Amino acid sequence: HYPQGCSAPEDGVVSLALGLGKTIVDGGACWTYSPVHPRRPMPFGNARALMRGTQARFWAIHMGQPPAHDPIQETEYMVQPGLKEAEYDDTLRFVASTYDSGADLLRPGVGNPGPRALDFAPLRVFDDVPLTPMLRRLLALSEEALGGAVEMEFAANLDLRRGTPAELGFLQVRPMAVSSGETIVGEDDLSDYRVLVASESTMGDGSRNDIEDVVFLDPDVF
């Protein structure tokens, strides 16, 4: 958990993406927010920056003639279209906002013409589909059952016109391995002759005692 605004680690974190979950599993662009503060925007400087940093393509199942089987490929039966195709299928109504260039802001929904941004504002800001309250409830029940922080995966199907009735698939839940140790790094540690790489700006820390070899690949000749 990396705090955003007044959110706390115990609040949990939700990541949403249009299409198949491969986008999130692969670390692609998705919308991440605190389920306790769902209406808070992500830390983009302006609407234009937000549109550049949000999901622009999504994974879907290839419904046409499949290519020849390739044991190396893992996406041979999948396609990755863009938001234009998603809007043609009318699947953006509850997951997108529209950019208003005159006001330089995003308006929830797709009722007006303009570029779309997948910020899931219709789901986060309005309560027509109670997705966030349901996720908070599932997180609480899972943490109570497993006795600690959890990671869960889910999938939702919404009615294209009204949002509801909706289906929420609770796919899996597992304990989240959270390190309880604390590492203090001082200035002397950063300048030690045994240090391979050092930085004053990092995200997270930890320690490993079983590393014996380090293989470095020169990016210029790889």
Backbone as CSV, one residue per row, in Angstrom:
resi,resn,N_x,N_y,N_z,CA_x,CA_y,CA_z,C_x,C_y,C_z
1,HIS,0.849,-1.196,0.000,0.000,0.000,0.000,0.880,1.239,0.000
2,TYR,0.635,2.123,-0.950,1.306,3.421,-0.965,0.222,4.478,-0.773
3,PRO,0.271,5.205,0.343,-0.847,6.071,0.723,-1.158,7.142,-0.302
4,GLN,-2.424,7.432,-0.427,-2.907,8.466,-1.337,-3.912,9.315,-0.575
5,GLY,-3.559,10.575,-0.350,-4.456,11.434,0.412,-4.549,10.967,1.853
6,CYS,-5.780,10.822,2.356,-5.985,10.416,3.749,-6.260,8.921,3.882
7,SER,-6.013,8.138,2.823,-6.253,6.703,2.911,-5.211,6.044,3.802
8,ALA,-5.578,4.901,4.381,-4.705,4.165,5.285,-4.559,2.734,4.780
9,PRO,-3.476,2.036,5.150,-3.286,0.665,4.683,-4.454,-0.250,5.002
10,GLU,-5.043,-0.083,6.180,-6.156,-0.963,6.553,-7.423,-0.711,5.744
11,ASP,-7.465,0.390,4.991,-8.629,0.657,4.144,-8.687,-0.275,2.944
12,GLY,-7.533,-0.796,2.528,-7.491,-1.639,1.344,-7.293,-0.828,0.078
13,VAL,-7.072,-1.518,-1.021,-6.860,-0.898,-2.321,-7.633,-1.700,-3.357
14,VAL,-8.311,-1.009,-4.266,-9.064,-1.657,-5.335,-8.464,-1.243,-6.674
15,SER,-8.250,-2.217,-7.559,-7.796,-1.941,-8.921,-8.851,-2.439,-9.893
16,LEU,-9.292,-1.564,-10.792,-10.331,-1.899,-11.757,-9.794,-1.752,-13.172
17,ALA,-10.217,-2.646,-14.049,-9.850,-2.576,-15.463,-11.007,-3.091,-16.295
18,LEU,-11.145,-2.548,-17.479,-12.141,-3.035,-18.426,-11.611,-4.288,-19.106
19,GLY,-12.490,-5.256,-19.349,-12.085,-6.468,-20.044,-11.565,-7.526,-19.101
20,LEU,-10.731,-8.414,-19.626,-10.195,-9.508,-18.829,-9.149,-9.006,-17.833
21,GLY,-8.973,-9.784,-16.758,-8.078,-9.371,-15.690,-6.606,-9.401,-16.036
22,LYS,-6.252,-9.839,-17.230,-4.849,-9.873,-17.650,-4.220,-8.486,-17.558
23,THR,-5.024,-7.450,-17.786,-4.499,-6.080,-17.694,-3.902,-5.820,-16.326
24,ILE,-4.615,-6.222,-15.274,-4.146,-5.981,-13.907,-3.004,-6.927,-13.555
25,VAL,-3.133,-8.201,-13.929,-2.102,-9.189,-13.609,-0.768,-8.807,-14.233
26,ASP,-0.815,-8.259,-15.439,0.416,-7.879,-16.137,0.945,-6.512,-15.717
27,GLY,0.274,-5.851,-14.779,0.733,-4.536,-14.346,0.426,-3.434,-15.334
28,GLY,-0.626,-3.609,-16.124,-1.005,-2.594,-17.098,-1.738,-1.433,-16.465
29,ALA,-2.119,-0.465,-17.295,-2.821,0.718,-16.801,-4.212,0.335,-16.327
30,CYS,-4.516,0.627,-15.074,-5.832,0.369,-14.504,-6.142,1.503,-13.534
31,TRP,-7.339,1.484,-12.954,-7.724,2.535,-12.024,-7.650,1.980,-10.606
32,THR,-6.808,2.570,-9.784,-6.604,2.124,-8.406,-7.127,3.182,-7.447
33,TYR,-7.893,2.748,-6.449,-8.482,3.705,-5.522,-8.722,3.050,-4.164
34,SER,-8.968,3.882,-3.164,-9.291,3.405,-1.824,-10.791,3.154,-1.735
35,PRO,-11.234,1.959,-1.315,-12.671,1.699,-1.208,-13.346,2.516,-0.115
36,VAL,-12.562,3.100,0.780,-13.135,3.966,1.814,-13.342,5.382,1.274
37,HIS,-12.523,5.769,0.293,-12.633,7.099,-0.314,-12.726,6.944,-1.837
38,PRO,-13.797,6.342,-2.335,-13.867,6.029,-3.764,-13.960,7.246,-4.672
39,ARG,-14.400,8.386,-4.151,-14.593,9.566,-4.992,-13.330,10.398,-5.160
40,ARG,-12.299,10.084,-4.416,-11.068,10.859,-4.535,-10.373,10.549,-5.857
41,PRO,-9.902,11.588,-6.560,-9.236,11.364,-7.852,-7.826,10.817,-7.666
42,MET,-7.316,10.189,-8.703,-5.929,9.750,-8.682,-5.019,10.969,-8.812
43,PRO,-3.771,10.862,-8.349,-2.891,12.046,-8.303,-2.308,12.425,-9.663
44,PHE,-3.171,12.807,-10.601,-2.720,13.365,-11.868,-2.776,14.886,-11.773
45,GLY,-1.854,15.533,-12.470,-1.796,16.988,-12.398,-2.995,17.670,-13.030
46,ASN,-3.533,17.089,-14.106,-4.680,17.669,-14.777,-5.390,16.579,-15.561
47,ALA,-6.490,16.958,-16.211,-7.290,15.975,-16.929,-6.533,15.382,-18.109
48,ARG,-5.722,16.189,-18.776,-4.965,15.678,-19.913,-3.981,14.592,-19.472
49,ALA,-3.305,14.823,-18.362,-2.361,13.830,-17.849,-3.092,12.560,-17.446
50,LEU,-4.278,12.710,-16.875,-5.064,11.542,-16.486,-5.406,10.699,-17.703
51,MET,-5.797,11.342,-18.786,-6.167,10.601,-19.982,-4.980,9.868,-20.582
52,ARG,-3.792,10.435,-20.447,-2.596,9.765,-20.960,-2.199,8.584,-20.089
53,GLY,-2.588,8.596,-18.818,-2.144,7.557,-17.895,-3.168,6.498,-17.580
54,THR,-4.350,6.566,-18.177,-5.375,5.571,-17.896,-5.460,4.545,-19.020
55,GLN,-6.230,3.502,-18.765,-6.324,2.375,-19.689,-6.883,2.807,-21.042
56,ALA,-6.185,2.419,-22.109,-6.609,2.773,-23.457,-6.989,1.552,-24.286
57,ARG,-6.542,0.368,-23.876,-6.868,-0.875,-24.568,-7.272,-1.917,-23.545
58,PHE,-7.990,-2.933,-23.974,-8.456,-3.962,-23.045,-8.345,-5.334,-23.701
59,TRP,-8.205,-6.359,-22.858,-8.110,-7.730,-23.339,-9.498,-8.345,-23.427
60,ALA,-9.738,-9.075,-24.520,-11.007,-9.763,-24.718,-10.737,-11.094,-25.407
61,ILE,-11.728,-11.973,-25.385,-11.599,-13.280,-26.027,-11.780,-13.137,-27.536
62,HIS,-10.932,-13.794,-28.300,-11.013,-13.790,-29.756,-12.215,-14.642,-30.182
63,MET,-13.249,-13.989,-30.688,-14.473,-14.698,-31.054,-14.486,-15.108,-32.526
64,GLY,-13.478,-14.719,-33.308,-13.428,-15.077,-34.712,-12.663,-16.372,-34.926
65,GLN,-12.215,-16.576,-36.153,-11.428,-17.756,-36.481,-10.089,-17.691,-35.754
66,PRO,-9.806,-18.639,-34.876,-8.552,-18.558,-34.108,-7.349,-18.889,-34.969
67,PRO,-6.194,-18.353,-34.609,-4.973,-18.686,-35.346,-4.525,-20.108,-35.015
68,ALA,-3.517,-20.581,-35.721,-2.965,-21.898,-35.439,-2.382,-21.931,-34.031
69,HIS,-2.516,-23.070,-33.373,-2.040,-23.205,-31.996,-0.533,-22.984,-31.913
70,ASP,-0.127,-22.174,-30.973,1.283,-21.891,-30.732,1.545,-22.078,-29.243
71,PRO,2.294,-23.118,-28.856,2.517,-23.384,-27.423,3.311,-22.292,-26.716
72,ILE,3.971,-21.417,-27.478,4.754,-20.346,-26.869,3.878,-19.147,-26.545
73,GLN,2.909,-18.869,-27.401,2.024,-17.714,-27.200,1.015,-17.986,-26.101
74,GLU,0.715,-16.979,-25.299,-0.355,-17.107,-24.313,-1.535,-16.200,-24.643
75,THR,-1.443,-15.460,-25.736,-2.530,-14.552,-26.108,-3.088,-14.887,-27.489
76,GLU,-2.849,-16.098,-27.982,-3.285,-16.433,-29.335,-4.801,-16.459,-29.463
77,TYR,-5.509,-16.697,-28.376,-6.970,-16.719,-28.419,-7.563,-15.472,-27.774
78,MET,-6.779,-14.401,-27.770,-7.231,-13.147,-27.191,-6.981,-12.013,-28.173
79,VAL,-7.703,-10.933,-28.003,-7.499,-9.719,-28.793,-7.409,-8.543,-27.835
80,GLN,-6.833,-7.442,-28.310,-6.657,-6.259,-27.467,-7.123,-5.017,-28.220
81,PRO,-8.438,-4.831,-28.328,-8.957,-3.643,-29.022,-8.870,-2.407,-28.138
82,GLY,-9.282,-1.266,-28.703,-9.228,-0.003,-27.985,-10.600,0.453,-27.522
83,LEU,-10.650,1.673,-26.991,-11.904,2.189,-26.436,-12.949,2.437,-27.514
84,LYS,-12.521,2.669,-28.746,-13.484,2.873,-29.828,-14.346,1.639,-30.014
85,GLU,-13.713,0.465,-29.969,-14.475,-0.780,-30.091,-15.362,-1.001,-28.870
86,ALA,-14.863,-0.641,-27.684,-15.668,-0.807,-26.477,-16.908,0.077,-26.521
87,GLU,-16.763,1.300,-27.014,-17.927,2.179,-27.096,-18.907,1.692,-28.155
88,TYR,-18.391,1.125,-29.240,-19.273,0.579,-30.267,-20.148,-0.531,-29.681
89,ASP,-19.592,-1.310,-28.744,-20.350,-2.374,-28.084,-21.132,-1.867,-26.881
90,ASP,-21.088,-0.551,-26.636,-21.859,0.084,-25.562,-21.467,-0.439,-24.180
91,THR,-20.162,-0.601,-23.948,-19.691,-1.095,-22.653,-18.998,-0.034,-21.813
92,LEU,-19.068,1.244,-22.226,-18.371,2.294,-21.478,-19.295,3.094,-20.570
93,ARG,-20.585,2.851,-20.629,-21.556,3.688,-19.933,-21.248,3.838,-18.442
94,PHE,-20.813,2.772,-17.781,-20.613,2.807,-16.332,-19.140,2.789,-15.920
95,VAL,-18.234,2.911,-16.889,-16.816,2.822,-16.543,-16.000,4.000,-17.047
96,ALA,-16.598,4.893,-17.815,-15.798,5.949,-18.452,-16.336,7.335,-18.132
97,SER,-15.467,8.319,-18.309,-15.830,9.730,-18.253,-15.465,10.366,-19.593
98,THR,-15.999,11.564,-19.834,-15.781,12.263,-21.094,-14.990,13.541,-20.840
99,TYR,-13.973,13.761,-21.649,-13.134,14.943,-21.485,-13.801,16.163,-22.106
100,ASP,-13.948,17.216,-21.292,-14.478,18.497,-21.737,-13.292,19.430,-21.943
101,SER,-12.909,19.639,-23.205,-11.716,20.424,-23.489,-11.886,21.891,-23.105
102,GLY,-13.128,22.418,-23.179,-13.346,23.813,-22.828,-13.093,24.093,-21.363
103,ALA,-13.493,23.166,-20.503,-13.310,23.332,-19.061,-12.090,22.585,-18.546
104,ASP,-11.441,21.784,-19.411,-10.288,20.969,-19.035,-10.615,20.096,-17.818
105,LEU,-11.709,19.355,-17.915,-12.094,18.442,-16.847,-12.837,17.256,-17.440
106,LEU,-12.996,16.238,-16.598,-13.711,15.029,-16.999,-15.108,15.036,-16.395
107,ARG,-16.085,14.688,-17.222,-17.463,14.581,-16.760,-17.851,13.103,-16.751
108,PRO,-18.320,12.575,-15.600,-18.661,11.161,-15.520,-19.699,10.767,-16.558
109,GLY,-19.475,9.615,-17.178,-20.412,9.100,-18.152,-20.008,9.411,-19.579
110,VAL,-20.814,8.920,-20.505,-20.534,9.092,-21.930,-21.705,9.759,-22.634
111,GLY,-22.441,10.600,-21.916,-23.599,11.262,-22.495,-23.257,12.359,-23.472
112,ASN,-22.045,12.909,-23.393,-21.621,13.984,-24.277,-20.511,13.489,-25.196
113,PRO,-20.381,14.085,-26.383,-19.289,13.693,-27.277,-17.941,14.167,-26.741
114,GLY,-16.906,13.439,-27.072,-15.562,13.813,-26.635,-14.732,12.591,-26.327
115,PRO,-13.433,12.758,-26.093,-12.554,11.641,-25.751,-12.977,10.997,-24.437
116,ARG,-12.846,9.683,-24.364,-13.228,8.932,-23.165,-12.006,8.582,-22.314
117,ALA,-12.215,8.517,-21.018,-11.171,8.106,-20.078,-11.754,7.066,-19.142
118,LEU,-11.049,5.952,-18.965,-11.529,4.873,-18.107,-11.157,5.164,-16.656
119,ASP,-11.959,6.010,-16.006,-11.731,6.319,-14.591,-12.797,5.692,-13.700
120,PHE,-13.745,4.949,-14.266,-14.783,4.242,-13.531,-15.581,5.166,-12.626
121,ALA,-15.647,6.465,-12.993,-16.355,7.443,-12.171,-17.835,7.112,-11.976
122,PRO,-18.571,6.644,-13.003,-19.978,6.313,-12.765,-20.171,5.260,-11.672
123,LEU,-19.199,4.359,-11.511,-19.288,3.348,-10.453,-18.824,3.889,-9.111
124,ARG,-17.821,4.778,-9.131,-17.247,5.264,-7.883,-18.032,6.428,-7.285
125,VAL,-18.524,7.317,-8.138,-19.157,8.551,-7.666,-20.633,8.350,-7.345
126,PHE,-21.305,7.572,-8.192,-22.737,7.357,-7.998,-22.978,5.977,-7.389
127,ASP,-24.130,5.785,-6.803,-24.457,4.540,-6.114,-25.466,3.697,-6.880
128,ASP,-25.575,3.918,-8.192,-26.524,3.124,-8.976,-26.155,1.646,-8.948
129,VAL,-24.858,1.373,-8.963,-24.349,0.007,-8.834,-23.462,-0.030,-7.592
130,PRO,-23.881,-0.707,-6.523,-23.149,-0.648,-5.242,-21.903,-1.522,-5.234
131,LEU,-20.993,-1.296,-6.196,-19.801,-2.135,-6.285,-18.864,-1.921,-5.104
132,THR,-18.545,-0.671,-4.798,-17.580,-0.403,-3.729,-18.071,-0.876,-2.366
133,PRO,-19.336,-0.629,-1.960,-19.796,-1.187,-0.680,-19.695,-2.707,-0.634
134,MET,-19.972,-3.369,-1.756,-19.860,-4.823,-1.786,-18.411,-5.264,-1.602
135,LEU,-17.469,-4.567,-2.233,-16.060,-4.922,-2.092,-15.574,-4.693,-0.662
136,ARG,-16.024,-3.613,-0.041,-15.650,-3.382,1.360,-16.155,-4.514,2.247
137,ARG,-17.380,-4.968,1.988,-17.959,-6.054,2.778,-17.187,-7.359,2.566
138,LEU,-16.854,-7.648,1.323,-16.100,-8.865,1.037,-14.711,-8.825,1.660
139,LEU,-14.061,-7.648,1.617,-12.745,-7.520,2.248,-12.827,-7.779,3.745
140,ALA,-13.832,-7.190,4.385,-13.984,-7.362,5.831,-14.243,-8.817,6.194
141,LEU,-15.131,-9.479,5.461,-15.432,-10.888,5.739,-14.215,-11.772,5.497
142,SER,-13.471,-11.498,4.427,-12.298,-12.309,4.111,-11.202,-12.130,5.144
143,GLU,-10.978,-10.885,5.572,-9.956,-10.638,6.588,-10.334,-11.287,7.914
144,GLU,-11.623,-11.293,8.241,-12.070,-11.948,9.477,-11.878,-13.457,9.389
145,ALA,-12.171,-14.029,8.218,-12.065,-15.475,8.065,-10.620,-15.954,8.049
146,LEU,-9.726,-15.170,7.423,-8.337,-15.593,7.276,-7.414,-14.989,8.323
147,GLY,-7.946,-14.087,9.136,-7.173,-13.559,10.252,-6.083,-12.585,9.873
148,GLY,-6.269,-11.827,8.817,-5.259,-10.852,8.434,-5.544,-10.271,7.059
149,ALA,-4.589,-9.491,6.562,-4.753,-8.841,5.264,-4.885,-9.885,4.156
150,VAL,-5.707,-9.594,3.170,-5.965,-10.544,2.095,-5.840,-9.845,0.740
151,GLU,-5.700,-10.664,-0.288,-5.777,-10.210,-1.672,-6.872,-11.025,-2.332
152,MET,-7.805,-10.359,-2.970,-8.897,-11.086,-3.606,-9.053,-10.629,-5.050
153,GLU,-9.596,-11.538,-5.869,-9.852,-11.248,-7.268,-11.340,-11.414,-7.532
154,PHE,-11.874,-10.539,-8.363,-13.297,-10.566,-8.658,-13.516,-10.116,-10.094
155,ALA,-14.704,-10.383,-10.605,-15.094,-9.927,-11.934,-16.565,-9.528,-11.869
156,ALA,-16.928,-8.483,-12.594,-18.302,-7.977,-12.551,-18.852,-7.833,-13.962
157,ASN,-20.109,-8.209,-14.124,-20.855,-7.995,-15.359,-22.043,-7.096,-15.039
158,LEU,-22.185,-6.001,-15.783,-23.251,-5.043,-15.533,-24.251,-5.053,-16.681
159,ASP,-25.494,-4.739,-16.363,-26.479,-4.509,-17.407,-26.042,-3.289,-18.216
160,LEU,-25.977,-3.417,-19.529,-25.403,-2.355,-20.356,-26.202,-1.069,-20.300
161,ARG,-27.485,-1.146,-20.036,-28.331,0.050,-20.047,-28.545,0.642,-18.661
162,ARG,-28.833,-0.206,-17.673,-29.210,0.299,-16.345,-28.153,0.038,-15.271
163,GLY,-27.190,-0.781,-15.580,-26.183,-1.128,-14.578,-26.583,-2.326,-13.760
164,THR,-27.816,-2.356,-13.326,-28.350,-3.484,-12.584,-29.519,-4.090,-13.354
165,PRO,-29.781,-5.385,-13.200,-29.071,-6.313,-12.316,-27.620,-6.544,-12.766
166,ALA,-26.781,-6.770,-11.776,-25.359,-6.976,-12.024,-24.915,-8.277,-11.375
167,GLU,-23.846,-8.850,-11.911,-23.269,-10.072,-11.365,-21.865,-9.772,-10.854
168,LEU,-21.564,-10.230,-9.654,-20.218,-10.091,-9.110,-19.665,-11.485,-8.860
169,GLY,-18.610,-11.835,-9.583,-17.974,-13.131,-9.390,-16.816,-13.000,-8.418
170,PHE,-16.941,-13.689,-7.281,-15.888,-13.686,-6.263,-14.936,-14.829,-6.619
171,LEU,-13.841,-14.517,-7.314,-13.028,-15.543,-7.952,-12.110,-16.272,-6.980
172,GLN,-11.351,-15.541,-6.191,-10.472,-16.190,-5.228,-9.998,-15.189,-4.193
173,VAL,-9.548,-15.712,-3.065,-8.999,-14.871,-2.005,-7.854,-15.637,-1.359
174,ARG,-6.804,-14.920,-0.975,-5.655,-15.560,-0.346,-5.015,-14.579,0.636
175,PRO,-4.355,-15.098,1.659,-3.675,-14.201,2.604,-2.598,-13.405,1.890
176,MET,-2.442,-12.168,2.297,-1.399,-11.320,1.725,-0.168,-11.379,2.618
177,ALA,0.960,-11.750,2.036,2.198,-11.836,2.801,2.735,-10.429,3.030
178,VAL,2.663,-9.990,4.273,3.116,-8.643,4.633,4.314,-8.764,5.564
179,SER,5.407,-8.157,5.184,6.609,-8.214,6.002,6.416,-7.377,7.268
180,SER,6.822,-7.945,8.396,6.706,-7.219,9.663,8.031,-6.601,10.091
181,GLY,9.083,-6.836,9.313,10.381,-6.284,9.663,10.520,-4.838,9.245
182,GLU,11.512,-4.177,9.773,11.771,-2.781,9.442,13.256,-2.611,9.181
183,THR,13.577,-1.973,8.085,14.971,-1.765,7.706,15.282,-0.274,7.722
184,ILE,16.262,0.102,8.468,16.688,1.496,8.540,17.946,1.663,7.691
185,VAL,17.879,2.518,6.684,19.009,2.758,5.792,19.512,4.179,6.018
186,GLY,20.776,4.298,6.440,21.371,5.606,6.690,22.262,6.051,5.539
187,GLU,22.788,7.264,5.643,23.658,7.796,4.586,24.923,6.966,4.423
188,ASP,25.440,6.438,5.519,26.651,5.621,5.434,26.392,4.344,4.637
189,ASP,25.166,3.796,4.771,24.844,2.576,4.026,24.821,2.840,2.521
190,LEU,24.407,4.034,2.121,24.322,4.342,0.695,25.690,4.516,0.059
191,SER,26.689,4.882,0.845,28.029,5.138,0.298,29.013,4.019,0.601
192,ASP,28.540,2.922,1.177,29.424,1.800,1.498,30.032,1.233,0.206
193,TYR,31.288,0.827,0.250,31.961,0.346,-0.958,31.346,-0.953,-1.484
194,ARG,30.597,-1.662,-0.662,29.994,-2.923,-1.089,28.645,-2.724,-1.768
195,VAL,28.148,-1.486,-1.805,26.837,-1.223,-2.397,26.936,-1.256,-3.923
196,LEU,26.071,-2.034,-4.545,26.040,-2.105,-6.008,25.215,-0.974,-6.605
197,VAL,24.026,-0.746,-6.052,23.121,0.290,-6.535,22.525,0.993,-5.327
198,ALA,22.458,2.305,-5.365,21.894,3.069,-4.250,21.026,4.192,-4.787
199,SER,19.977,4.516,-4.040,19.081,5.605,-4.422,18.433,6.178,-3.173
200,GLU,18.197,7.482,-3.209,17.512,8.127,-2.089,16.000,8.096,-2.268
201,SER,15.523,7.618,-3.415,14.081,7.535,-3.675,13.752,6.118,-4.107
202,THR,13.122,5.349,-3.218,12.744,3.967,-3.519,11.341,3.700,-2.987
203,MET,10.747,2.617,-3.458,9.410,2.220,-3.002,9.521,0.833,-2.384
204,GLY,9.393,0.748,-1.061,9.449,-0.528,-0.374,10.877,-0.957,-0.069
205,ASP,11.033,-1.894,0.847,12.341,-2.436,1.171,12.168,-3.871,1.645
206,GLY,13.264,-4.532,1.873,13.237,-5.910,2.342,14.639,-6.470,2.328
207,SER,14.786,-7.727,2.708,16.102,-8.344,2.772,15.999,-9.798,2.327
208,ARG,17.086,-10.286,1.679,17.199,-11.677,1.262,18.580,-12.169,1.655
209,ASN,18.644,-13.379,2.216,19.915,-13.940,2.651,20.370,-15.117,1.806
210,ASP,19.629,-15.401,0.719,19.949,-16.594,-0.066,20.449,-16.259,-1.471
211,ILE,20.833,-15.009,-1.715,21.330,-14.624,-3.039,22.824,-14.914,-3.118
212,GLU,23.225,-15.678,-4.129,24.631,-16.030,-4.300,25.238,-15.413,-5.552
213,ASP,24.433,-15.210,-6.593,24.950,-14.686,-7.850,24.033,-13.580,-8.351
214,VAL,24.635,-12.595,-9.013,23.901,-11.521,-9.667,24.331,-11.492,-11.129
215,VAL,23.365,-11.614,-12.036,23.646,-11.589,-13.471,23.180,-10.255,-14.023
216,PHE,24.098,-9.502,-14.636,23.767,-8.196,-15.203,23.813,-8.274,-16.708
217,LEU,22.730,-7.828,-17.367,22.657,-7.767,-18.819,22.752,-6.320,-19.249
218,ASP,23.746,-5.996,-20.060,23.921,-4.639,-20.541,22.783,-4.308,-21.522
219,PRO,21.910,-3.353,-21.191,20.773,-3.047,-22.074,21.186,-2.636,-23.469
220,ASP,22.383,-2.070,-23.633,22.818,-1.607,-24.943,23.196,-2.735,-25.884
221,VAL,23.525,-3.892,-25.357,23.934,-5.005,-26.205,23.006,-6.202,-26.083
222,PHE,21.950,-6.083,-25.242,21.046,-7.210,-25.035,20.219,-7.486,-26.304
